[in-house]
């Protein structure tokens, strides 16, 4: 994790153990959709957003929505 801690956006943070998994998929037009799941947790966060350039750097500017598995469906 020490290599991540050196990124400017993460300055001042302390890190615990890894408990989330994330998948990010592009649609080929600069938009991305992803899902974040907590290990052994019932809920997840689904996010979507565009790839943008700010200050000469490319980043995904996304908003997240809380989500959970529908009753009666399987993962």
C-alpha positions as CSV (number, residue, x, y, z in Angstrom):
1,X,0.0,0.0,0.0
2,X,3.0,2.3,0.5
3,X,3.1,3.1,-3.3
4,X,-0.5,4.2,-3.2
5,X,0.0,6.4,-0.1
6,X,2.5,8.5,-2.2
7,X,-0.3,9.7,-4.5
8,X,-1.3,13.3,-3.7
9,X,-5.0,12.6,-3.4
10,X,-4.2,10.0,-0.6
11,X,-2.0,12.3,1.5
12,X,-3.0,12.4,5.2
13,X,-4.8,9.0,5.1
14,X,-4.0,5.9,7.1
15,X,-4.8,2.5,5.7
16,X,-6.3,-0.6,7.2
17,X,-6.8,-4.0,5.7
18,X,-8.2,-4.5,2.2
19,X,-11.9,-5.4,2.4
20,X,-13.3,-4.1,-0.9
21,X,-13.2,-5.5,-4.5
22,X,-13.9,-3.3,-7.5
23,X,-14.6,-3.8,-11.2
24,X,-14.5,-1.0,-13.7
25,X,-15.7,-1.4,-17.3
26,X,-15.5,1.1,-20.1
27,X,-18.1,1.5,-22.9
28,X,-15.6,2.7,-25.5
29,X,-17.0,6.2,-25.5
30,X,-15.3,7.6,-22.4
31,X,-17.9,6.5,-19.9
32,X,-17.3,3.9,-17.2
33,X,-19.4,1.8,-14.9
34,X,-18.2,0.0,-11.8
35,X,-19.2,-2.0,-8.8
36,X,-17.6,-2.0,-5.3
37,X,-18.3,-4.9,-3.0
38,X,-17.3,-5.3,0.6
39,X,-16.0,-8.8,1.5
40,X,-18.8,-10.8,3.1
41,X,-21.2,-7.8,3.0
42,X,-24.7,-7.7,1.6
43,X,-24.4,-4.3,0.0
44,X,-22.4,-2.7,-2.7
45,X,-21.9,0.6,-4.4
46,X,-22.5,1.0,-8.2
47,X,-20.9,4.0,-9.8
48,X,-20.7,5.6,-13.2
49,X,-18.9,8.5,-14.7
50,X,-16.9,9.9,-17.5
51,X,-13.2,9.9,-18.1
52,X,-12.1,13.5,-17.8
53,X,-8.9,15.5,-17.9
54,X,-8.3,17.9,-15.0
55,X,-5.0,19.7,-14.6
56,X,-3.4,17.6,-17.3
57,X,-4.4,14.3,-15.6
58,X,-6.9,11.8,-16.7
59,X,-9.3,10.6,-14.1
60,X,-12.8,9.1,-13.7
61,X,-15.2,11.5,-12.1
62,X,-17.9,9.2,-10.8
63,X,-21.0,9.2,-8.5
64,X,-22.0,6.2,-6.5
65,X,-25.3,4.6,-5.7
66,X,-26.0,2.2,-2.9
67,X,-27.2,-1.2,-4.2
68,X,-28.0,-4.7,-3.0
69,X,-28.9,-8.0,-4.4
70,X,-32.6,-8.4,-5.3
71,X,-34.5,-10.9,-3.2
72,X,-34.8,-14.2,-5.0
73,X,-31.9,-13.6,-7.4
74,X,-28.4,-15.2,-7.3
75,X,-24.9,-13.7,-7.7
